[in-house]
Amino acid sequence: MTMVDLGPQTRILARLAESVTDEQLAARTPCPEHAVRNLLAHIQMLSMAFRDAARKDLGTTTDSDPAAAVPDIGPGWREELPKALDELADAWRDPDAWTGMTRAGGVDLPGEVAGAVVADELVIHGWDLARAVGRPYDPDPAALDSAHVFLLMAAENTDRDGRLFGPVVPVPEDAPLLDRALGLSGRDPGWGR
């Protein structure tokens, strides 16, 4: 896995979040237990956790299990989420973020793997949000490539327990890379509102 500038993908995600209307906060998403408001909160929380993982600033944010509860956004999310995404991208621009060990979601992992995980999170949840609110979505190619490589490795993992990803959804080999990544993450690329 190689170092990726997450800035282009975090900007795409921030623009998508900015387009969400108050009326859309209750809309359903491809994540069955999450409405748009919960998905936005999850993105904000993972941004802070992986920012701290990049900095090797281990503690509450990096120890929290993202599946422990369904998060909800706070009243300041429109200012806080873009800031968290910017800080995340800045933290992963440091080459040291991609080396050594770190922690995220209560799991210890190599920095380069954590970087690939967060690229996956940003790409896939960007699609989730775009689909939920009916917006077009074109992820950053470098982040998408990183996410796809990570998801290929995760799909080959015989210990895959379904906690992080649903069962692989079959997608034609000649499908666009985003669709293939979505299938590997357990999402149906044809999901609609």
Biotite code that builds the C-alpha atoms (Angstrom):
import biotite.structure as struc

atoms = struc.array([
    struc.Atom([0.000, 0.000, 0.000], chain_id="A", res_id=1, res_name="MET", atom_name="CA", element="C"),
    struc.Atom([1.268, 3.425, -0.849], chain_id="A", res_id=2, res_name="THR", atom_name="CA", element="C"),
    struc.Atom([0.843, 6.857, 0.646], chain_id="A", res_id=3, res_name="MET", atom_name="CA", element="C"),
    struc.Atom([-2.205, 8.684, -0.738], chain_id="A", res_id=4, res_name="VAL", atom_name="CA", element="C"),
    struc.Atom([-3.136, 12.348, -0.430], chain_id="A", res_id=5, res_name="ASP", atom_name="CA", element="C"),
    struc.Atom([-6.594, 12.098, 1.114], chain_id="A", res_id=6, res_name="LEU", atom_name="CA", element="C"),
    struc.Atom([-7.271, 15.817, 0.576], chain_id="A", res_id=7, res_name="GLY", atom_name="CA", element="C"),
    struc.Atom([-9.073, 15.458, -2.768], chain_id="A", res_id=8, res_name="PRO", atom_name="CA", element="C"),
    struc.Atom([-11.409, 12.794, -1.329], chain_id="A", res_id=9, res_name="GLN", atom_name="CA", element="C"),
    struc.Atom([-12.076, 14.704, 1.909], chain_id="A", res_id=10, res_name="THR", atom_name="CA", element="C"),
    struc.Atom([-12.994, 17.778, -0.171], chain_id="A", res_id=11, res_name="ARG", atom_name="CA", element="C"),
    struc.Atom([-15.428, 15.693, -2.249], chain_id="A", res_id=12, res_name="ILE", atom_name="CA", element="C"),
    struc.Atom([-17.000, 14.380, 0.937], chain_id="A", res_id=13, res_name="LEU", atom_name="CA", element="C"),
    struc.Atom([-17.169, 17.846, 2.524], chain_id="A", res_id=14, res_name="ALA", atom_name="CA", element="C"),
    struc.Atom([-18.958, 19.217, -0.559], chain_id="A", res_id=15, res_name="ARG", atom_name="CA", element="C"),
    struc.Atom([-21.437, 16.347, -0.439], chain_id="A", res_id=16, res_name="LEU", atom_name="CA", element="C"),
    struc.Atom([-22.118, 16.957, 3.250], chain_id="A", res_id=17, res_name="ALA", atom_name="CA", element="C"),
    struc.Atom([-22.556, 20.671, 2.594], chain_id="A", res_id=18, res_name="GLU", atom_name="CA", element="C"),
    struc.Atom([-25.283, 19.869, 0.065], chain_id="A", res_id=19, res_name="SER", atom_name="CA", element="C"),
    struc.Atom([-27.366, 17.903, 2.598], chain_id="A", res_id=20, res_name="VAL", atom_name="CA", element="C"),
    struc.Atom([-30.572, 19.715, 3.517], chain_id="A", res_id=21, res_name="THR", atom_name="CA", element="C"),
    struc.Atom([-32.130, 19.512, 6.964], chain_id="A", res_id=22, res_name="ASP", atom_name="CA", element="C"),
    struc.Atom([-35.013, 17.570, 5.409], chain_id="A", res_id=23, res_name="GLU", atom_name="CA", element="C"),
    struc.Atom([-32.577, 14.900, 4.147], chain_id="A", res_id=24, res_name="GLN", atom_name="CA", element="C"),
    struc.Atom([-31.090, 14.172, 7.573], chain_id="A", res_id=25, res_name="LEU", atom_name="CA", element="C"),
    struc.Atom([-33.696, 11.480, 8.239], chain_id="A", res_id=26, res_name="ALA", atom_name="CA", element="C"),
    struc.Atom([-33.326, 9.839, 4.798], chain_id="A", res_id=27, res_name="ALA", atom_name="CA", element="C"),
    struc.Atom([-32.260, 6.225, 4.703], chain_id="A", res_id=28, res_name="ARG", atom_name="CA", element="C"),
    struc.Atom([-28.813, 5.233, 3.460], chain_id="A", res_id=29, res_name="THR", atom_name="CA", element="C"),
    struc.Atom([-27.206, 2.057, 2.078], chain_id="A", res_id=30, res_name="PRO", atom_name="CA", element="C"),
    struc.Atom([-26.110, 1.412, 5.703], chain_id="A", res_id=31, res_name="CYS", atom_name="CA", element="C"),
    struc.Atom([-29.282, -0.227, 7.078], chain_id="A", res_id=32, res_name="PRO", atom_name="CA", element="C"),
    struc.Atom([-28.995, 1.092, 10.640], chain_id="A", res_id=33, res_name="GLU", atom_name="CA", element="C"),
    struc.Atom([-27.998, 4.637, 9.641], chain_id="A", res_id=34, res_name="HIS", atom_name="CA", element="C"),
    struc.Atom([-30.059, 7.554, 8.449], chain_id="A", res_id=35, res_name="ALA", atom_name="CA", element="C"),
    struc.Atom([-28.138, 10.399, 6.808], chain_id="A", res_id=36, res_name="VAL", atom_name="CA", element="C"),
    struc.Atom([-27.722, 12.110, 10.212], chain_id="A", res_id=37, res_name="ARG", atom_name="CA", element="C"),
    struc.Atom([-26.086, 8.955, 11.632], chain_id="A", res_id=38, res_name="ASN", atom_name="CA", element="C"),
    struc.Atom([-23.864, 8.511, 8.597], chain_id="A", res_id=39, res_name="LEU", atom_name="CA", element="C"),
    struc.Atom([-22.654, 12.111, 8.892], chain_id="A", res_id=40, res_name="LEU", atom_name="CA", element="C"),
    struc.Atom([-21.882, 11.555, 12.587], chain_id="A", res_id=41, res_name="ALA", atom_name="CA", element="C"),
    struc.Atom([-19.995, 8.367, 11.742], chain_id="A", res_id=42, res_name="HIS", atom_name="CA", element="C"),
    struc.Atom([-17.936, 10.212, 9.124], chain_id="A", res_id=43, res_name="ILE", atom_name="CA", element="C"),
    struc.Atom([-17.133, 12.953, 11.633], chain_id="A", res_id=44, res_name="GLN", atom_name="CA", element="C"),
    struc.Atom([-16.130, 10.430, 14.309], chain_id="A", res_id=45, res_name="MET", atom_name="CA", element="C"),
    struc.Atom([-13.978, 8.354, 11.961], chain_id="A", res_id=46, res_name="LEU", atom_name="CA", element="C"),
    struc.Atom([-12.312, 11.549, 10.719], chain_id="A", res_id=47, res_name="SER", atom_name="CA", element="C"),
    struc.Atom([-11.267, 12.441, 14.258], chain_id="A", res_id=48, res_name="MET", atom_name="CA", element="C"),
    struc.Atom([-10.221, 8.866, 15.075], chain_id="A", res_id=49, res_name="ALA", atom_name="CA", element="C"),
    struc.Atom([-8.078, 8.449, 11.965], chain_id="A", res_id=50, res_name="PHE", atom_name="CA", element="C"),
    struc.Atom([-6.647, 11.972, 12.329], chain_id="A", res_id=51, res_name="ARG", atom_name="CA", element="C"),
    struc.Atom([-5.418, 10.934, 15.768], chain_id="A", res_id=52, res_name="ASP", atom_name="CA", element="C"),
    struc.Atom([-4.280, 7.547, 14.445], chain_id="A", res_id=53, res_name="ALA", atom_name="CA", element="C"),
    struc.Atom([-2.137, 9.347, 11.845], chain_id="A", res_id=54, res_name="ALA", atom_name="CA", element="C"),
    struc.Atom([-0.633, 11.531, 14.574], chain_id="A", res_id=55, res_name="ARG", atom_name="CA", element="C"),
    struc.Atom([-0.130, 8.466, 16.812], chain_id="A", res_id=56, res_name="LYS", atom_name="CA", element="C"),
    struc.Atom([-2.144, 10.394, 19.411], chain_id="A", res_id=57, res_name="ASP", atom_name="CA", element="C"),
    struc.Atom([-3.788, 7.311, 20.864], chain_id="A", res_id=58, res_name="LEU", atom_name="CA", element="C"),
    struc.Atom([-6.657, 7.625, 23.319], chain_id="A", res_id=59, res_name="GLY", atom_name="CA", element="C"),
    struc.Atom([-10.416, 7.972, 23.453], chain_id="A", res_id=60, res_name="THR", atom_name="CA", element="C"),
    struc.Atom([-10.946, 8.673, 19.755], chain_id="A", res_id=61, res_name="THR", atom_name="CA", element="C"),
    struc.Atom([-8.748, 5.794, 18.594], chain_id="A", res_id=62, res_name="THR", atom_name="CA", element="C"),
    struc.Atom([-10.011, 3.307, 21.197], chain_id="A", res_id=63, res_name="ASP", atom_name="CA", element="C"),
    struc.Atom([-13.736, 3.686, 20.478], chain_id="A", res_id=64, res_name="SER", atom_name="CA", element="C"),
    struc.Atom([-15.465, 0.800, 18.703], chain_id="A", res_id=65, res_name="ASP", atom_name="CA", element="C"),
    struc.Atom([-17.394, 2.376, 15.802], chain_id="A", res_id=66, res_name="PRO", atom_name="CA", element="C"),
    struc.Atom([-19.986, -0.409, 15.945], chain_id="A", res_id=67, res_name="ALA", atom_name="CA", element="C"),
    struc.Atom([-20.725, 0.068, 19.652], chain_id="A", res_id=68, res_name="ALA", atom_name="CA", element="C"),
    struc.Atom([-23.540, 2.572, 19.077], chain_id="A", res_id=69, res_name="ALA", atom_name="CA", element="C"),
    struc.Atom([-25.346, 4.398, 16.280], chain_id="A", res_id=70, res_name="VAL", atom_name="CA", element="C"),
    struc.Atom([-23.959, 7.956, 16.427], chain_id="A", res_id=71, res_name="PRO", atom_name="CA", element="C"),
    struc.Atom([-25.986, 11.112, 15.891], chain_id="A", res_id=72, res_name="ASP", atom_name="CA", element="C"),
    struc.Atom([-24.831, 14.523, 14.718], chain_id="A", res_id=73, res_name="ILE", atom_name="CA", element="C"),
    struc.Atom([-24.699, 17.496, 17.026], chain_id="A", res_id=74, res_name="GLY", atom_name="CA", element="C"),
    struc.Atom([-26.001, 20.979, 16.294], chain_id="A", res_id=75, res_name="PRO", atom_name="CA", element="C"),
    struc.Atom([-22.599, 22.252, 15.063], chain_id="A", res_id=76, res_name="GLY", atom_name="CA", element="C"),
    struc.Atom([-21.960, 19.496, 12.546], chain_id="A", res_id=77, res_name="TRP", atom_name="CA", element="C"),
    struc.Atom([-22.009, 21.803, 9.506], chain_id="A", res_id=78, res_name="ARG", atom_name="CA", element="C"),
    struc.Atom([-18.890, 23.577, 10.828], chain_id="A", res_id=79, res_name="GLU", atom_name="CA", element="C"),
    struc.Atom([-17.321, 20.642, 12.674], chain_id="A", res_id=80, res_name="GLU", atom_name="CA", element="C"),
    struc.Atom([-17.440, 17.990, 9.931], chain_id="A", res_id=81, res_name="LEU", atom_name="CA", element="C"),
    struc.Atom([-15.517, 19.954, 7.254], chain_id="A", res_id=82, res_name="PRO", atom_name="CA", element="C"),
    struc.Atom([-12.943, 20.928, 9.880], chain_id="A", res_id=83, res_name="LYS", atom_name="CA", element="C"),
    struc.Atom([-12.520, 17.280, 10.939], chain_id="A", res_id=84, res_name="ALA", atom_name="CA", element="C"),
    struc.Atom([-12.123, 16.219, 7.295], chain_id="A", res_id=85, res_name="LEU", atom_name="CA", element="C"),
    struc.Atom([-9.486, 18.928, 6.679], chain_id="A", res_id=86, res_name="ASP", atom_name="CA", element="C"),
    struc.Atom([-7.560, 17.903, 9.801], chain_id="A", res_id=87, res_name="GLU", atom_name="CA", element="C"),
    struc.Atom([-7.739, 14.259, 8.722], chain_id="A", res_id=88, res_name="LEU", atom_name="CA", element="C"),
    struc.Atom([-6.259, 15.021, 5.307], chain_id="A", res_id=89, res_name="ALA", atom_name="CA", element="C"),
    struc.Atom([-3.519, 17.193, 6.838], chain_id="A", res_id=90, res_name="ASP", atom_name="CA", element="C"),
    struc.Atom([-2.553, 14.501, 9.346], chain_id="A", res_id=91, res_name="ALA", atom_name="CA", element="C"),
    struc.Atom([-2.165, 11.847, 6.623], chain_id="A", res_id=92, res_name="TRP", atom_name="CA", element="C"),
    struc.Atom([0.082, 14.117, 4.540], chain_id="A", res_id=93, res_name="ARG", atom_name="CA", element="C"),
    struc.Atom([2.821, 13.464, 7.088], chain_id="A", res_id=94, res_name="ASP", atom_name="CA", element="C"),
    struc.Atom([4.892, 10.492, 5.836], chain_id="A", res_id=95, res_name="PRO", atom_name="CA", element="C"),
    struc.Atom([5.295, 9.337, 9.460], chain_id="A", res_id=96, res_name="ASP", atom_name="CA", element="C"),
    struc.Atom([1.552, 8.636, 9.585], chain_id="A", res_id=97, res_name="ALA", atom_name="CA", element="C"),
    struc.Atom([2.131, 5.774, 7.139], chain_id="A", res_id=98, res_name="TRP", atom_name="CA", element="C"),
    struc.Atom([4.893, 4.114, 9.196], chain_id="A", res_id=99, res_name="THR", atom_name="CA", element="C"),
    struc.Atom([5.040, 2.222, 12.459], chain_id="A", res_id=100, res_name="GLY", atom_name="CA", element="C"),
    struc.Atom([2.026, 1.058, 14.402], chain_id="A", res_id=101, res_name="MET", atom_name="CA", element="C"),
    struc.Atom([-1.100, 2.978, 15.336], chain_id="A", res_id=102, res_name="THR", atom_name="CA", element="C"),
    struc.Atom([-4.654, 2.291, 16.502], chain_id="A", res_id=103, res_name="ARG", atom_name="CA", element="C"),
    struc.Atom([-8.159, 2.987, 15.219], chain_id="A", res_id=104, res_name="ALA", atom_name="CA", element="C"),
    struc.Atom([-11.485, 1.531, 16.308], chain_id="A", res_id=105, res_name="GLY", atom_name="CA", element="C"),
    struc.Atom([-9.660, -0.096, 19.214], chain_id="A", res_id=106, res_name="GLY", atom_name="CA", element="C"),
    struc.Atom([-7.541, -2.164, 16.809], chain_id="A", res_id=107, res_name="VAL", atom_name="CA", element="C"),
    struc.Atom([-3.755, -1.920, 16.573], chain_id="A", res_id=108, res_name="ASP", atom_name="CA", element="C"),
    struc.Atom([-2.558, -1.870, 12.966], chain_id="A", res_id=109, res_name="LEU", atom_name="CA", element="C"),
    struc.Atom([0.357, -0.674, 10.823], chain_id="A", res_id=110, res_name="PRO", atom_name="CA", element="C"),
    struc.Atom([0.174, 2.954, 9.706], chain_id="A", res_id=111, res_name="GLY", atom_name="CA", element="C"),
    struc.Atom([0.043, 2.014, 6.027], chain_id="A", res_id=112, res_name="GLU", atom_name="CA", element="C"),
    struc.Atom([-2.948, -0.252, 6.669], chain_id="A", res_id=113, res_name="VAL", atom_name="CA", element="C"),
    struc.Atom([-4.695, 2.469, 8.691], chain_id="A", res_id=114, res_name="ALA", atom_name="CA", element="C"),
    struc.Atom([-4.172, 4.833, 5.754], chain_id="A", res_id=115, res_name="GLY", atom_name="CA", element="C"),
    struc.Atom([-5.785, 2.348, 3.383], chain_id="A", res_id=116, res_name="ALA", atom_name="CA", element="C"),
    struc.Atom([-8.659, 1.777, 5.814], chain_id="A", res_id=117, res_name="VAL", atom_name="CA", element="C"),
    struc.Atom([-9.429, 5.482, 6.024], chain_id="A", res_id=118, res_name="VAL", atom_name="CA", element="C"),
    struc.Atom([-9.236, 5.855, 2.236], chain_id="A", res_id=119, res_name="ALA", atom_name="CA", element="C"),
    struc.Atom([-11.777, 3.030, 2.029], chain_id="A", res_id=120, res_name="ASP", atom_name="CA", element="C"),
    struc.Atom([-14.018, 4.668, 4.629], chain_id="A", res_id=121, res_name="GLU", atom_name="CA", element="C"),
    struc.Atom([-13.952, 8.013, 2.811], chain_id="A", res_id=122, res_name="LEU", atom_name="CA", element="C"),
    struc.Atom([-14.652, 6.517, -0.616], chain_id="A", res_id=123, res_name="VAL", atom_name="CA", element="C"),
    struc.Atom([-17.381, 4.083, 0.407], chain_id="A", res_id=124, res_name="ILE", atom_name="CA", element="C"),
    struc.Atom([-19.156, 6.436, 2.815], chain_id="A", res_id=125, res_name="HIS", atom_name="CA", element="C"),
    struc.Atom([-18.956, 9.155, 0.184], chain_id="A", res_id=126, res_name="GLY", atom_name="CA", element="C"),
    struc.Atom([-20.944, 6.870, -2.097], chain_id="A", res_id=127, res_name="TRP", atom_name="CA", element="C"),
    struc.Atom([-23.351, 6.050, 0.748], chain_id="A", res_id=128, res_name="ASP", atom_name="CA", element="C"),
    struc.Atom([-24.018, 9.740, 1.326], chain_id="A", res_id=129, res_name="LEU", atom_name="CA", element="C"),
    struc.Atom([-24.313, 10.614, -2.361], chain_id="A", res_id=130, res_name="ALA", atom_name="CA", element="C"),
    struc.Atom([-26.792, 7.793, -2.945], chain_id="A", res_id=131, res_name="ARG", atom_name="CA", element="C"),
    struc.Atom([-28.835, 8.709, 0.126], chain_id="A", res_id=132, res_name="ALA", atom_name="CA", element="C"),
    struc.Atom([-29.279, 12.340, -0.941], chain_id="A", res_id=133, res_name="VAL", atom_name="CA", element="C"),
    struc.Atom([-29.457, 11.778, -4.692], chain_id="A", res_id=134, res_name="GLY", atom_name="CA", element="C"),
    struc.Atom([-26.198, 13.472, -5.685], chain_id="A", res_id=135, res_name="ARG", atom_name="CA", element="C"),
    struc.Atom([-23.714, 12.425, -8.372], chain_id="A", res_id=136, res_name="PRO", atom_name="CA", element="C"),
    struc.Atom([-20.515, 10.891, -7.043], chain_id="A", res_id=137, res_name="TYR", atom_name="CA", element="C"),
    struc.Atom([-17.070, 10.705, -8.582], chain_id="A", res_id=138, res_name="ASP", atom_name="CA", element="C"),
    struc.Atom([-14.480, 9.728, -5.943], chain_id="A", res_id=139, res_name="PRO", atom_name="CA", element="C"),
    struc.Atom([-10.853, 10.736, -6.096], chain_id="A", res_id=140, res_name="ASP", atom_name="CA", element="C"),
    struc.Atom([-9.062, 8.145, -8.298], chain_id="A", res_id=141, res_name="PRO", atom_name="CA", element="C"),
    struc.Atom([-6.073, 7.698, -5.945], chain_id="A", res_id=142, res_name="ALA", atom_name="CA", element="C"),
    struc.Atom([-8.311, 7.157, -2.904], chain_id="A", res_id=143, res_name="ALA", atom_name="CA", element="C"),
    struc.Atom([-10.511, 4.783, -4.905], chain_id="A", res_id=144, res_name="LEU", atom_name="CA", element="C"),
    struc.Atom([-7.481, 2.738, -6.019], chain_id="A", res_id=145, res_name="ASP", atom_name="CA", element="C"),
    struc.Atom([-6.256, 2.513, -2.413], chain_id="A", res_id=146, res_name="SER", atom_name="CA", element="C"),
    struc.Atom([-9.722, 1.531, -1.179], chain_id="A", res_id=147, res_name="ALA", atom_name="CA", element="C"),
    struc.Atom([-10.049, -1.139, -3.869], chain_id="A", res_id=148, res_name="HIS", atom_name="CA", element="C"),
    struc.Atom([-6.684, -2.710, -3.007], chain_id="A", res_id=149, res_name="VAL", atom_name="CA", element="C"),
    struc.Atom([-7.626, -2.751, 0.679], chain_id="A", res_id=150, res_name="PHE", atom_name="CA", element="C"),
    struc.Atom([-11.045, -4.250, -0.054], chain_id="A", res_id=151, res_name="LEU", atom_name="CA", element="C"),
    struc.Atom([-9.517, -6.953, -2.263], chain_id="A", res_id=152, res_name="LEU", atom_name="CA", element="C"),
    struc.Atom([-7.284, -7.976, 0.643], chain_id="A", res_id=153, res_name="MET", atom_name="CA", element="C"),
    struc.Atom([-10.227, -7.869, 3.069], chain_id="A", res_id=154, res_name="ALA", atom_name="CA", element="C"),
    struc.Atom([-12.330, -10.031, 0.741], chain_id="A", res_id=155, res_name="ALA", atom_name="CA", element="C"),
    struc.Atom([-9.551, -12.626, 0.629], chain_id="A", res_id=156, res_name="GLU", atom_name="CA", element="C"),
    struc.Atom([-9.382, -12.718, 4.435], chain_id="A", res_id=157, res_name="ASN", atom_name="CA", element="C"),
    struc.Atom([-10.850, -16.041, 5.520], chain_id="A", res_id=158, res_name="THR", atom_name="CA", element="C"),
    struc.Atom([-11.476, -14.586, 9.000], chain_id="A", res_id=159, res_name="ASP", atom_name="CA", element="C"),
    struc.Atom([-13.843, -11.939, 7.603], chain_id="A", res_id=160, res_name="ARG", atom_name="CA", element="C"),
    struc.Atom([-16.543, -11.870, 10.261], chain_id="A", res_id=161, res_name="ASP", atom_name="CA", element="C"),
    struc.Atom([-19.061, -9.533, 8.668], chain_id="A", res_id=162, res_name="GLY", atom_name="CA", element="C"),
    struc.Atom([-18.600, -6.910, 11.398], chain_id="A", res_id=163, res_name="ARG", atom_name="CA", element="C"),
    struc.Atom([-16.832, -4.407, 9.175], chain_id="A", res_id=164, res_name="LEU", atom_name="CA", element="C"),
    struc.Atom([-18.193, -5.491, 5.810], chain_id="A", res_id=165, res_name="PHE", atom_name="CA", element="C"),
    struc.Atom([-21.250, -7.341, 4.669], chain_id="A", res_id=166, res_name="GLY", atom_name="CA", element="C"),
    struc.Atom([-20.970, -10.388, 2.414], chain_id="A", res_id=167, res_name="PRO", atom_name="CA", element="C"),
    struc.Atom([-19.311, -9.603, -0.923], chain_id="A", res_id=168, res_name="VAL", atom_name="CA", element="C"),
    struc.Atom([-21.879, -8.590, -3.537], chain_id="A", res_id=169, res_name="VAL", atom_name="CA", element="C"),
    struc.Atom([-21.015, -10.120, -6.944], chain_id="A", res_id=170, res_name="PRO", atom_name="CA", element="C"),
    struc.Atom([-20.183, -7.434, -9.521], chain_id="A", res_id=171, res_name="VAL", atom_name="CA", element="C"),
    struc.Atom([-19.053, -8.085, -13.113], chain_id="A", res_id=172, res_name="PRO", atom_name="CA", element="C"),
    struc.Atom([-15.278, -7.993, -13.569], chain_id="A", res_id=173, res_name="GLU", atom_name="CA", element="C"),
    struc.Atom([-15.642, -5.354, -16.275], chain_id="A", res_id=174, res_name="ASP", atom_name="CA", element="C"),
    struc.Atom([-17.761, -3.061, -14.061], chain_id="A", res_id=175, res_name="ALA", atom_name="CA", element="C"),
    struc.Atom([-16.358, 0.367, -13.127], chain_id="A", res_id=176, res_name="PRO", atom_name="CA", element="C"),
    struc.Atom([-13.769, 0.271, -10.333], chain_id="A", res_id=177, res_name="LEU", atom_name="CA", element="C"),
    struc.Atom([-16.130, 2.032, -7.901], chain_id="A", res_id=178, res_name="LEU", atom_name="CA", element="C"),
    struc.Atom([-18.795, -0.642, -8.455], chain_id="A", res_id=179, res_name="ASP", atom_name="CA", element="C"),
    struc.Atom([-16.244, -3.400, -7.881], chain_id="A", res_id=180, res_name="ARG", atom_name="CA", element="C"),
    struc.Atom([-15.065, -1.711, -4.671], chain_id="A", res_id=181, res_name="ALA", atom_name="CA", element="C"),
    struc.Atom([-18.657, -1.321, -3.512], chain_id="A", res_id=182, res_name="LEU", atom_name="CA", element="C"),
    struc.Atom([-19.340, -5.007, -4.125], chain_id="A", res_id=183, res_name="GLY", atom_name="CA", element="C"),
    struc.Atom([-16.242, -5.966, -2.140], chain_id="A", res_id=184, res_name="LEU", atom_name="CA", element="C"),
    struc.Atom([-17.465, -3.763, 0.738], chain_id="A", res_id=185, res_name="SER", atom_name="CA", element="C"),
    struc.Atom([-20.757, -5.634, 0.801], chain_id="A", res_id=186, res_name="GLY", atom_name="CA", element="C"),
    struc.Atom([-22.800, -2.968, -0.988], chain_id="A", res_id=187, res_name="ARG", atom_name="CA", element="C"),
    struc.Atom([-25.034, -3.342, -3.997], chain_id="A", res_id=188, res_name="ASP", atom_name="CA", element="C"),
    struc.Atom([-23.902, -0.714, -6.543], chain_id="A", res_id=189, res_name="PRO", atom_name="CA", element="C"),
    struc.Atom([-27.505, -0.560, -7.742], chain_id="A", res_id=190, res_name="GLY", atom_name="CA", element="C"),
    struc.Atom([-28.875, 0.512, -4.352], chain_id="A", res_id=191, res_name="TRP", atom_name="CA", element="C"),
    struc.Atom([-31.373, 3.345, -4.651], chain_id="A", res_id=192, res_name="GLY", atom_name="CA", element="C"),
    struc.Atom([-33.462, 5.475, -2.394], chain_id="A", res_id=193, res_name="ARG", atom_name="CA", element="C"),
])
